[in-house]
Amino acid sequence: MDEYYCSLCGGPFSTQERTKAGPDDPDKDAIAEWSSNEDYYYYDGTKISKEDMMWLQRMRVIAPYYEEREDGKTYPDGMVLRDGYWISGVGLECCLNEAAVPYRYQDTLPEDHEELDENTTERGLTVYGEFRNDEPRSEWSYPLHDACLQILEAALEYKQAQLGIKRIPWNVVHHVLGTHCDASCGVDSCLQLDYEHTSNEQYWSVQRGQEEYVSDPVNVRALQDLLSNPPPINTSPSPPLFSRPLMCAGAATDILSRLPWELLFHLVAYLPTPAVAALRMASRAVAVLRLESSQAFWRSRVMYAPYVLEADLKFSTNEGGDWRKVFMMLKEGDEGELEESLGWKNRRRIWRVCMGLVEEAAGLVIDGAALADGGDDEEHLTLECSPRLDDTCLC
């Protein structure tokens, strides 16, 4: 195998060749213009810039954590541990199925391999299994883009909001990744998933017209513009924000009926959407609030909408505009200017892959059963009830 790909999007860990968008294009490696049919194997520079592909180089690895390093050295401070595994810093793709990654999550390796610090770097970390090695898949490591990790984390939060008090441990997520590996004794180039494109090849295939598969799924300009400048609100009069009678039915047992409706609005704004729905079923005082008429409430729903990342929220500070329409656009995912955005299309594609994995992991958590790990009958998962705070930082 000469190239391996991201386990979440199936994409490469290097920028790809493209044509120049024009004479002022800063990409010195881009070819000047279309000259023949052979240029079909270059991305269209008028659709994607080199900057839009730089996210491909930001590779992380999820790997099993052991109490001691194989070389006998101690781990550096600043590692992020998740249920028996660690998430690396941003590293480099190496030859065959190896990677060089920093132990500390916040670190980024220099491009010059000679400058790597042996004390803070894992060199030659094998991904997708060791060739002709029968080690259980619980000990495998999986490469993924930093951007794809952000999407996976958002998908986990989205699903966990539906599960309530249950959380999906990362060892269960890792287990699910292993169930989609085809090789019985190493080595895969990616997972056996429907990435909606062909990636399980010796080399990444660049084709004109497929720019969306390598477009930055995190820094989506169309989404940032939508959140920064939401569409204008309808000028028709809005109904009152509450319709509470002087005495709510069941007020004697509904403790929330004692709160001012303004305070109730603030309360529900900090709750995930499934929790709001449950609270409206349980409390008459909350049920009579006309949440659908509150733009502040709809703005608070953006962080709980599908496809939305934590990095997007810094753009949603504008209190004006029709936030209900924004929420509906995000929920539908394919309306307005977002529909034409290559980065948004790529995010939705990766979200679908991640949600498929998350749904499988959620099913295991709900069942609560000890299941064989990655097809290894002697290895079993331990599914325990644990706090929602699943990240540990060795610092």
Sequence and secondary structure as in RCSB ss.txt:
>XXXX:A:sequence
MDEYYCSLCGGPFSTQERTKAGPDDPDKDAIAEWSSNEDYYYYDGTKISKEDMMWLQRMRVIAPYYEEREDGKTY
PDGMVLRDGYWISGVGLECCLNEAAVPYRYQDTLPEDHEELDENTTERGLTVYGEFRNDEPRSEWSYPLHDACLQ
ILEAALEYKQAQLGIKRIPWNVVHHVLGTHCDASCGVDSCLQLDYEHTSNEQYWSVQRGQEEYVSDPVNVRALQD
LLSNPPPINTSPSPPLFSRPLMCAGAATDILSRLPWELLFHLVAYLPTPAVAALRMASRAVAVLRLESSQAFWRS
RVMYAPYVLEADLKFSTNEGGDWRKVFMMLKEGDEGELEESLGWKNRRRIWRVCMGLVEEAAGLVIDGAALADGG
DDEEHLTLECSPRLDDTCLC
>XXXX:A:secstr
      TTT   SS   BB SSTT   TTSBSS  SGGGGGSB TTT  SGGGGGGG EEEEEE  SS TTS   
 TTEEEETTEEE  BBEE STTEEEEESSTT B  S GGG  TTTEEEEEE S  TT    GGG  EEEEHHHHH
HHHHHHHHHHHHHTT    HHHHHHHHHHT   SSS  SS SS  SS   SSS    TT GGGGS SSS HHHHH
HHHS      S    SB   SS TTTTT GGGGS HHHHHHHHHTS HHHHHHHHHH HHHHTB GGG HHHHHH
HGGGSTT  GGGGGG     S HHHHHHHHHH SSGGGGG HHHHHHHHHHHHHHHHHHHHHHHHHHT   EETT
EEEEE       S  EEEE 
